[in-house]
């Protein structure tokens, strides 16, 4: 796509994720769309464009949203439970999800937001007592160079970094992750079923997501969690869910957390119902049958499947109600207090887990 007026002046910062093509065009390698751009053109994401034969990240240093959240909101439940994190985003996205709850951010094809250097982002996170930074609300790899610069500095200051991602990436983006990224939750939609992603997301298939996860597993030390939005009457195939769960078991391991998320009407899909609880519970059963040790239901506060259970004895290891932690039965080594089973949970319970964590700090 192109902006209404052709780009004539450099904006933001020169990008690193690109290659020059024999045709004279520049191919962006920040995501699996691999947009080929001529002079003055901007990629589908709306924030990467060519000026003077060079690719620029137009949204570098422009933050359109910043909030303080609990880590469980991402959702991430096996990494630093109870932590308070600073969530940021730019405008734009590489997907065109018809149900996006953040559509005012992700589907905005205009670079907007507050100017913020990496140093200012890290300082803001520390000022508010955050333990990490989440790159979220839109696809973080489209602003990868900015996220990397923030993330490297954040690590130096003792903060961890989380991506909330669609996983529609490239080997080039994965190559940058290990320098700063600690945790990622990769959000499949409709279990990655081809008909669903073509109709409701605007991508050919989910193949690049699986490839990204394989490369991350092989090339990085990043903690991985999987989410799967179950959309009723569109992306709720039990066959597709079983296929996804078996793939996770075989390629990422049985201790990989998988979250099945309840859909709620939004954006261009207001006429769709909420996902029936019985549908979610069937998906949960499929995950357990596939051999996954940690299967969760999301967006259903109070459901027993929000909790973490010990695979050894069935004890509730971490009790939850929505984003709040209600019980914690792990020792300092993250072993079950009842039977001693060693869990894959990373880090201790945060000392700030009961703080107020729903504060908007950038509008």
N, C-alpha and C positions, 0 to 999 in steps of 0.2 A: 504494500500500500504506500501511497505518498501523502504527505501533508497537503492541505489546500494550496499552500504556497511552497515552492521548492526551497529546500534548505540552501542557503548561500553563505552562512557564517557558521563557523565551528561553535558548538555549545557543549557544555558538560566537559568530558575528558576523552581523549583518544582511547579507543577500546583495544584490548589485547586478543580477544577471541574472534579471529577472522582469518581468511586466506584470500589472496588475490587470484582471480581466475584469468585464463588466457583471453577471455572475451572482453576483458577490461573492467568487468564488474567485480564487486567485493562480495564474498560469501561470508555471512555471519555464522560463527560456530558456537554461539552461546546456547543454542537449543537445537533440537532435532528437526526443526523446520528448515534450517540451513538456508535462510533467505538469501537470494542473489540480488544485490542492490546496485543500481546505477547511480550516477551523480545526482545528489539531491533527494534520493529516495530514502524512505524509512521502512524498517521491517514491520511485519504484522504486529509485533509487540508494541509498537508506537514509541519506543524510546532508544532505538539503535539505528543510526542513519549515516549516510555517506556524504562527506563534504571534502572537496579537494582530493578525491580519490582515496580518502582514508575513512575508516569506520569510527564513529564516535558513540560513546554511551551518553546520550543527551540528558539523561536523568541523573548523572553522577552528582552526588551531593544534594539531591532534591528529595526530601522525605515528605510524602503526602499523608502519612499516618504514623503515629507513635503512641503506644499504650503500654501500661504495666499490667501484666497478666500472670496468673499462675501457670506453671509449666503444663499442668494437666489439661489446660484449655486447648493445647495445640492439636490433637492430644498426644502427650508423651507421658508415659507412666512408669517406665523402667529406667529413667535417667534422672538423677538428682531430684527425687520426689519432693513435692512441696515447695520447690524453688520459685522465686519471684523473678520474672524475666521482662526485659524491655523489648517490645515487639515493634518492628519498623517495616515500612514498605515504600516503594516508589509507585508511580502510576504505571499502567500498562500491564499486559500479560501475553503469553504465547498461546494461550487457550481461549476459546470463545464459549465458555460454559453457559448454557441457557438458564441454569439454576443458580448462578453464582451469588452468594450472599454478600460478597464484597464487590459487586459489579460496579459501584460508583468509583472504586479505585482501579480494579483490574481491567475494566472495559473502557476506561478513559484513554483516548488516544491523543492526549495532549500532556506535555510535560509540565507538571505543576507541583507545588509543595513548598515547604520551608527549606531554606538553604541550611545545610548542616554538614560540616566536615566530619571525617571519621573520628577525629579527636573530640569533637563536640558531642557526637553520638555516645561515645564511650563515657565521657564525663557525665552526660545526662543519666546514663544507666547507673553509674556509681553514686551519683547524688541521691537517687531514689532507692538505694539499697538493693539494687538488682544483683542477681548472681550470674545472669547470662543475658545474651541478646538473641532474639528470634527474628529471622528474616521471613516474613509471612504476609498474608492478605493477598499477595499476588505471587507469581512465580519468581523466586529469588535469583535464579540463574540468569534471568534477562538483565539484571543489574549486578552480575557476578564480580566485576572488577571493583565496584564500590563495596559490595558485601565483603570481599576478600580484604580490602584495605581496612574496613572497620573491624573485621574479625581478627586479623593479625594483631592489631593494636589492643583489642579486647582481651585476647589471650595473655598479652604481656601484663595487663592489669589484673589478671586473675579471674576474668570472666570466661564462661563457656559460650559456644555458638551453636544455634539450632536452625536448620532449614525446615520450613513447612513447604513441601515441594510436590509438584505433579510428576517429577522424575523424567520429564520429557527432555532429556539432556543429551550431551555428546561426550566422547572420551576426553575432549579438551576441558570441559567444565569439571568433570570428575577429577582430572589431573590437578586442578587448583584446590580442590576441597580439602585434601589432607593437610594443607598448610595452615588451616584455621578452623575447620569444621569439626565439631565434636559429636553431633547428633543430628539425625534427619528422620522426619516422618514423611513417607512417600504415600500420597493419597490417590489410590485407584478410584475410579468412578465406575459404577456398574460392573465391578469385578474385571474391568478392562475388556469387556466383551466388544467385539469389533463393531457390530451394528449400533450399539449404544454410543461408543466414542465418536463414530462418524456423524451420527445424527445430532447429538447433544453437546459435543465438545468441538467438533470441527477438525479432527485429526484422522489420518487414514487408518491407524491401528495403534495398539499399545506396545508394539514390539520394542521401541526405544526405551520404554520404562523398564522392562525386564532386563535389557542390556545394561542400562545404568546401574541397576541393583547388583547385577553380576560383577560389573567392574568395581563398584564400591566395595563389595565384599572381598574382592581379590586385591585391590590396590590401596585401600584406605583402612583406617582403624575407627571409622565413624560408626557410632551406635545407630542401628536401623530399627524403626518401627513401621508397620504397614497399616494404613487405614483404607477403608472401602466404603464409599457412599452407596447405600442401597436405595435406589429410586423406584417406588412402586409403579408397576405397569409399564416400566421402561428398562430399568437396570436392576432387576431383582432375580435374575436367573440363578437357580440353585446349582445347575450344571456348571455355569461359569464360576460361581463361588467355589465349588469343589475343585475345579481346575486350578484356580488361583491358590487355594490353600495347599494343595499338593505341590505346586511349584515352590511356594515359600518353604515348605517342609524340606523338599529335596535340595534346594539351592541356598537357602539362608539359614536353615536349621530349625528344629522344633521349639527352641526357646525364643524365637522371634515373635514379639507381640503383634497380634492382628486385631484391629478394631473395626467392627461393622457399625457404621454410623447411620443414625436415623435421618432421613430426608425431611425437610420442611419446605413448604412452598415459598418461592422467591423469584425475583427478576422476571424472566419470560415463561416461568412454569408455575404461575400462581394457581392454575386450575388443577394441579396435581395434589393428591392427598399426602398427609404424613405417612411415613412407612408404618404399616401395621406391626405391632409388637410381635405378633406370632411369626411374621416374616423374618424379623431380626433374630428371633430365637431359633428358627430353622437354620439360619446362616451360622449362628453360634454353634449349633450341634454339628454342622458340617465341618467347621474348623476343628472341633474336638475329635471328631471321627477321623480326620486326616492326620491326627497325631500331634497337633500343635498344643503345647503346654499352657499357653497364655492367650486366651481368646476373650475379647471384650466387646461389650455393646456400648455405643456412645450416643449422647443426646437423649438418654432415658434416665434422668436422675432418680435414684432410689432402687434401680434394678440390681439384683444380686450380681449380674455379670459386669458391673462396674468394678467389682473388687478383684484383687489379686489373690489367688488361692495357691497353696503349696501343692506342687505335684506329688510330693511324698506322702503327706498325711491329710490333705484337704483343708487344713487350717486357713483361715483368712489371714493373709500376710499384710495386706494393706486394704483397709476398708475405705470406701469413698461414697460420697453423696454429691453427684455432679463433680465440681472441681475441688471440693473440700475433702480433706483426709479425715476420716473418723476413727480409724484404728491403725496401729502400726505394731506388727509382731515379728520384727526382724532384729537380729543382734548387730553388733558393730561390723561383722563380716558379711552382712546380708544373708544370714542363715536363718531358717525357720526356728523360732524359739521353742517350738513344740518337739520337732523331730530332727532338727539340725540340717535339713536339706539346704544345699547351697543354691541360691538363686542367681540369675544373670543380671539382677538390678544393679545399676551403676551409681555409686555414691551413697552417702548417708541421707537421712531425712533432714531437710533444710530446717535451720533454726527459725526461719521466718515464715514457715508454712501457714501460720494462722494470722498473718498480717493482712490488712486490707490491700488487695492486689488489683482492683479494677479502677485504675486512675488514668484518665487521659492526660497526656503531657504534651502532645503535639496535635493540633487540629488543622 
